[in-house]
Each structure stands twice: as C-alpha cells, then as structure tokens.
C-alpha cells in the first residue's frame, strides 16, 4: 500500500510540476502565416477578469482568464473553473514567457489565446506594423475583423460597446482558420 502511495504522489508531483519557456514574440495567424506580436504601447492600464467559454475541435471547455496591462507589459493568467492555475503568460514587447501548469487539450495553445487577446484590445495601428502585406483590420461599430490579402476573414471579434478612446472589452472571438470560438464574459464588477 505504501509503495502505491509513493508512486501516486510521484505521479502527482510530475503532473502538477510546471514547465516554463521563453519564446520570441510570435504568433500564427494561419497555419502558414506567422508574425511578430506588436509592442504594447499604451498609456492606459487595463484589467479584466473573464470567463472564457471555448468551442474547439467539437469540444467545449471554460476557463477564467485574468488579463492585465500595465507599464506596456501584458500578463494573462488562465485558471480552471475550480481556480486551479493552468498557465501564465507574460509579454514585455520582446519575449513571451509562458508557464504551463496543466495542459488541457480541449483549449487552444496559451500563446494563441495571448495573440487573440492582443488583437482584440490593442489599437489597430499597433497591428498594422506587423501584419503581412495586403492584410488589414476592419473596425465597425461592434466588430473588428482581420482579413488576409485575399479579403478572407481570418478572425472576427465582437464587442458590446462602441469604439472609444478606452480599451474595449471583447465578448466573442472567432478564429475561422483554427476553428475555435471564444465567448467572453467579463467578471469584473467595476
């Protein structure tokens, strides 16, 4: 019995032990197109605690995401619905530092979630400097759409509020190429 307890504890330690990595600040827009993430250059601080409901590969899952921007650095913490830390991502404009605590195959990669969040909250002009030639971002009253050089929709972002000088909070992100949809519900009471 003691032998099984030790083996179980060792497996639990291996499972919970996180792996950290530093990568260049890049993201995939499609399976063929990879770009550098834009530098965060905003005077605004941003905080949002969100419930993210994913539909990915015919599966559904939910996580809680805490998103913070301050001093032009972005931090995203992903938690399970029970509050267990799944991942943490820090982006300083040069490097993306990712710490995976638990892998969940029903979710897109945390780095992909980071780029989607950045696309939804950063100003369009920040993205135009890193997009491939011919790509564009179209902003309408309640939508932001990323189009490739063939005018095909890659990512569609929906907002609940009109554009303003404040950072808008998205309510849905749909990635047409990677086949996932994220419904976003702000949990902040402010």
C-alpha positions in Angstrom: 0.0 0.0 0.0 2.8 2.4 0.9 4.5 1.6 -2.4 1.3 2.7 -4.3 1.0 5.8 -2.2 4.6 6.9 -3.1 4.1 6.1 -6.7 0.8 8.1 -6.8 2.5 11.0 -5.1 5.4 10.9 -7.6 3.0 10.9 -10.5 1.0 13.8 -9.0 4.2 15.8 -8.5 5.2 15.2 -12.1 1.7 16.2 -13.3 1.5 19.4 -11.3 5.1 20.5 -11.9 5.0 23.3 -14.3 7.3 23.8 -17.3 8.3 27.3 -18.2 9.6 28.6 -21.5 10.7 31.9 -23.1 10.0 32.3 -26.8 10.2 35.1 -29.3 7.1 37.2 -29.5 5.5 35.5 -32.5 2.0 34.1 -33.2 0.4 32.1 -36.0 -2.4 33.9 -37.9 -3.0 30.9 -40.1 -1.2 27.6 -40.4 1.2 29.2 -42.9 1.5 32.8 -41.7 3.5 33.6 -38.6 4.1 37.2 -37.4 5.8 39.1 -34.6 3.5 40.4 -32.0 3.2 44.1 -31.8 4.9 46.0 -29.0 2.4 47.2 -26.4 2.5 51.0 -26.4 -0.4 52.3 -24.4 -0.7 54.8 -21.6 -3.8 53.0 -20.3 -3.8 50.3 -17.7 -6.2 47.5 -18.4 -7.6 44.8 -16.1 -10.3 42.3 -16.8 -11.2 39.0 -15.2 -13.1 37.0 -17.7 -14.9 33.7 -18.1 -13.9 32.3 -21.5 -16.1 29.6 -23.0 -14.2 27.7 -25.8 -15.6 25.7 -28.6 -12.6 23.9 -30.1 -12.4 20.7 -32.1 -16.0 19.9 -31.3 -15.4 20.1 -27.6 -16.4 22.8 -25.1 -14.4 24.0 -22.1 -14.3 27.0 -19.9 -11.5 28.9 -18.1 -11.1 32.0 -16.1 -8.6 34.5 -17.6 -7.1 37.4 -15.7 -5.8 40.0 -18.2 -3.6 42.8 -17.0 -1.7 45.5 -19.0 0.5 48.0 -17.0 3.7 49.7 -17.9 3.3 48.3 -21.5 3.5 44.7 -20.3 0.8 42.2 -20.7 0.1 39.3 -18.3 -2.6 36.6 -18.8 -3.3 34.0 -16.1 -5.6 31.1 -17.1 -7.4 29.3 -14.3 -9.7 26.3 -14.4 -13.3 26.8 -13.4 -12.3 25.4 -10.0 -9.5 28.1 -9.7 -6.5 25.8 -10.5 -3.8 27.7 -12.4 -3.5 26.3 -15.9 -1.0 28.7 -17.4 0.6 32.1 -17.0 1.9 34.3 -19.9 4.0 37.4 -19.6 4.8 39.6 -22.6 7.1 42.5 -22.3 7.2 43.5 -26.0 10.2 41.4 -26.8 9.7 38.0 -25.2 6.8 35.8 -24.3 7.3 33.9 -21.1 4.9 31.0 -20.8 4.5 28.8 -17.7 2.3 25.8 -18.3 1.0 24.2 -15.1 -1.6 21.8 -16.6 -2.2 21.1 -20.3 -5.8 20.9 -21.4 -6.1 19.5 -24.9 -9.6 21.0 -25.4 -8.1 24.5 -25.4 -6.0 26.4 -28.0 -2.4 27.0 -27.0 -2.0 29.8 -24.4 0.2 31.7 -26.9 -2.7 31.7 -29.3 -5.0 33.0 -26.6 -2.5 35.8 -26.0 -2.4 36.9 -29.6 -6.2 36.8 -29.8 -6.5 39.0 -26.6 -3.9 41.4 -28.0 -5.7 41.6 -31.3 -9.0 42.4 -29.5 -7.7 45.1 -27.2 -4.7 46.8 -28.8 -5.2 49.7 -31.2 -5.4 48.8 -34.9 -2.3 50.9 -35.8 -0.2 48.8 -33.4 -1.1 45.7 -35.5 -0.7 47.3 -38.9 3.1 47.5 -38.4 3.4 43.7 -38.0 0.7 42.3 -40.4 1.8 40.8 -43.8 1.5 42.9 -46.9 -2.2 43.2 -48.0 -3.6 42.1 -44.7 -5.9 44.5 -42.9 -8.1 45.1 -39.8 -11.5 46.4 -40.4 -13.3 48.1 -37.5 -17.0 48.5 -37.5 -19.2 49.7 -34.6 -19.3 46.4 -32.7 -16.8 44.3 -34.7 -13.1 44.0 -35.6 -12.2 41.7 -38.4 -8.8 40.5 -39.5 -8.7 40.0 -43.3 -5.9 38.3 -45.3 -4.6 39.6 -48.6 -7.4 37.8 -50.4 -10.0 39.6 -48.3 -10.9 36.4 -46.5 -12.0 36.6 -42.8 -9.4 35.1 -40.5 -10.5 36.4 -37.1 -13.8 38.1 -36.2 -14.1 39.9 -32.8 -17.4 41.1 -31.4 -17.7 43.9 -28.7 -20.6 45.0 -26.6 -19.6 48.7 -26.7 -18.9 51.3 -29.5 -15.3 52.3 -30.2 -13.9 55.0 -27.9 -10.5 56.1 -26.6 -10.7 53.5 -23.9 -9.7 49.9 -24.4 -12.8 47.9 -25.4 -13.6 44.5 -23.9 -14.5 41.8 -26.4 -17.4 39.5 -25.9 -16.5 37.0 -28.6 -13.5 35.9 -30.7 -13.9 33.5 -33.6 -10.9 32.2 -35.4 -12.1 30.9 -38.8 -8.8 29.1 -39.7 -8.1 27.3 -36.5 -11.7 26.6 -35.9 -12.4 27.8 -32.5 -14.8 30.3 -30.9 -14.3 32.0 -27.6 -17.3 33.6 -25.8 -16.1 36.1 -23.2 -18.0 37.3 -20.2 -16.4 40.0 -18.0 -16.4 39.0 -14.3 -15.2 42.4 -13.1 -17.8 44.3 -11.1 -16.4 47.8 -12.0 
